[in-house]
Amino acid sequence: MTIWLHGASVGEVLLARILIKELTEILPNADFVLSTMTEQGMEVARKQAGEKVRCIYAPLDLVGIVGRSIQKIRPSLYICLETELWPAFLFKAKRSGVKLVLLNGRLSDRSFQRYQLVKGFMTRILSCFSMISVVQLSDAKRYMSLGAEPEKVRVLGNAKYDQDMGSLVLESQEQYRAWLNLHPGQPLFVAGSTHTGEEEMLLTVFQDLKKATGMQDLIWVLAPRHLQRLGEVEGMLKKKQVPYERLSDVKVSERRTDTILVDSMGDLAGLYSVASYIFCGGSLVERGGHNIMEAAILGKPVFYGPSMKDFSDAAELLESVGGGFPVSRPEDLTESILYFMDHPEEYNNSASRAREIAATQQGAARKQALLVKEVLSH
């Protein structure tokens, strides 16, 4: 039996890895194919998906091409992750007898308004799925408004929050401290998953923080979301005359500067685990944010900008317990970090609450895997 999962890019590929782990336990005889659409997604897939998973680029959504792909792979079931809906593929797969499931479905208000313009077509697409698992009740309502049959829609939570970050990084914390040459109590500011425009704003934050009492030895780690932007970020740092090193270089020789540019995949969790303060990018610019629960799971409060539509559920949860802190401008981020530097007990309480609320969100991946088993048994 072959199960085919499709994840558009890095975030969905990481989600696929979590689901494959659960599916392997429930369906030990299953083989897996994982398709993605970006080079970076493929790099992460090959690195993290495991030996049992065949990684491919998704076929173009043309009838002949998808037909040949389905005939070659012969999946028993196809899992569409989030809202990556390719009509030609879905219609052909359905006609070929492939069972279709949509997992971790999310639908922003903006996407919903756009899909409403072609509601009849969306109803046809959604009718292809045997079951649709969504993150929140608001997602369920939007899918049903577009024509999804209510009995096929289940609210099972967000499987992206099921990463076992604690066990992933516990052993590596000392390794990251050694690479960064961090002495006890030395502050570390990590900016993860940043996009164009954010690095320059965060540089100002870093420079302002370093002027504060007790922050003169602050280290800044900058991790762009997309590695193909490294040249662009390096150009900005050089123009601003900021000395920096790449993480790959400090791994093999002693750190000499206060700014480290992450140039590799798979290091963010380890860096988050040793951070004093974390900012999650894609949020000071209009990109919809990234997975702030990755920091919370590690017991870290997390700062982020106003653009969080893709992770609004996580932001609401963390803010409700005082474990997540939205900032409108770079200056607000500086002020917030300085406030918590002066109020460490309050910051530690926020860290505990972030970890606790993150723990309550885990378990969605297992529920989604059981839904797949249910569909296969019918």
Secondary structure, 3 states (H helix, E strand, C coil): CEEEEECCCHHHHHHHHHHHHHHHHHCCCCEEEEEECCHHHHHHHHHHCCCCEEEEECCCCCHHHHHHHHHHHCCCEEEEECCCCCHHHHHHHHHCCCEEEEEEECCCHHHHHHHHCCHHHHHHHHCCCCEEEECCHHHHHHHHHCCCCHHHEEECCCHHHHCCHHHHHCCCHHHHHHHHCCCCCCCEEEEEEECCCHHHHHHHHHHHHHCCCCCCCCEEEEEECCHHHHHHHHHHHHHCCCCCEEHHHHCCCCCCCCEEECCCCCCHHHHHHHCCEEEECCCCCCCCCCCCHHHHHCCCCEEECCCCHHHHHHHHHHHHHCCEEECCCHHHHHHHHHHHHHCHHHHHHHHHHHHHHHHHCCCHHHHHHHHHHHHHHC
